[in-house]
Amino acid sequence: MNLLASLRYLVALEEHKHFGRAAQACHITQPALSNALRALEDEFGTAIVKRGRAFAGFTPEGQRILTSAQRMLHEHELLQQELNSVAGKPHGVLTIGVVPTAIPIAARFSATLQARHPGISPVVRSMSSPEIEVGLESLSVDIGLGYTDRVGQRGMRLRSIPQYTERYFLLRRAAEPRSGEGGLRIGEPVQWLEAAQEPLALLTPEMHNRTILDSAFAIAGAQVKPAIETNSVLTLGLSVVAGAVCSVLPGALVGVLRGYRELEALPLQAPEVLTPIGFMVGLGDRTSRTLEAALELAADPEWLRQASAHSGLLSP
């Protein structure tokens, strides 16, 4: 039995919560994955997985083995990075968990990091805030980009590196497309109460962004029943482009849609909602070479100017 491979299969099962998808992610057959897990149970002399027609979770002993597996694989990755890296040239994978509304900034960050350090292979995953927090805790995520006001809510020991402030806009189709070479128009401010009267496409309730928007609408004295709900930010923007709905998006996402002349974005006010976005990393664990390079870039003044230029503040 290849112990490290079997531990990877175990961690993949925890990530995907499905035998077939875990096997596919590991590039093996489902029977091969099941056999490896049974061999792991024989090795430790205890049941690890609650068996049934579908994945039903881990036994208490299996949960302890999973926690150790996550740490062993993390240490293995750290050692591999140290062996493969030379001075000033980190080499290895960096997993970045990102809330959907910050994906445009994460894409720029990962591209900038990879250009600066060609030996780093960023893996950018769109995740909810709780998923990022669990990933940081389980070491399946190296660094998270999301809502730093959540830090400390789950009792986790996290360090945050501020990046930018999220500001919000009502995105809608313009009465007339902008003429000439210009793209999306930035219009005059509108109040949240006015935005609530529009048919809206919003993220689903489990997303933290939706919690922020619902709170703003409530402060404005409105309760919104969305016309469309989705967990995809791409769907939000395209719904406005293709349909008769509006949406509320942060500046980073509005910036991605600036090429659409038929759209306009109106800054939202009353209340003014400013949400801090930053990178988050766990405390107390040994830092990998790739993570050290990422943290250096996250604090770089030039990068912070780029992040600010493409998020939050948009000019007409």
Phi, psi and omega in degrees: 000132174275104188299314182297319179297316180296323177293324176296320178297320179297315180294322178297322178295320177297320183290317188264343179056031184200129184298315182295315181291324177296317179297317179298318179297330180268000179062041176225171177280160178296319176300323179296319178295316180297320179295320180295321179291323177294322177296325178293321177295321176296321181297318183264352177068033180205156175288137181251317185251137172284114187267145177191199178292334179222168179298126184240011179108187182250152172290165176305320178292321179296324178295322178293320178294320178300315180300317178294322179298317180299319180288322179296317179292325177296314179296322178298318179294319178300314180296317180298319179295318180296321180289327184271345183266149171242173185306124177076002182230079180295148184220126178149183182269141174233117180266122183246117174268130189227134172293146187306322183291345181257007182304318179301322180287320178298323179296316178295319181297312183294323178293319178294318179296316182292325177292324179285324182229085184302340179283349180270134177246094180290140172242111184260122181241126174285121186218154172286164179303313178298323179296320178297316182296317177295320179297320177295322181291322183271357179072013175277346175240131181278320184209142180244148173238115184187209188276106185286347177289351177273346183301128180096346183292327181261012180074014180278151177266098182236149171250136180248147177238101184303142181238308181196175179248129180277126175242157192240147184226146169273118179261127180210167174286137179285153178300322176223134178302146180294133181275167178077209184268355182290157179255221181307139181265137171264114186266192180286153181300151177226151182276153178301324180297321176292319180298328182295340181280349181273153170290120191246143167257121183229164175291160182289158189300334183284350181277138183296327177303320180294323177299319179297314182293317179300321179295318179295317178297319180296318178298325180282354179088024182235151173236126189254135169247103186298148173284328179222138173235142181204158172259013182246121178290331176298319179298323179302306183296315183290332176296322178289319180297317189265342189238204182245028180249165173247176175209165174246118184230150173285162184303325182299322179282323176300320179301325179294333184262012187294345179282350183273105183291340183277359183251157170220149180239128182247122178301137181265138180217170180057071008271163170276122183247119180235117186243122181286133177243135180201171174278149179227137177224154178285155177256150172096347179258151177297136185270135179283164178297320181293321179292322177302317180294320179295318180294324177297316179293320182299333180261000183288126182302322180294318177297318180298327175294320178297315180300316180295323182292337184246018181209146169079286184269119177237136180255156180299000000 
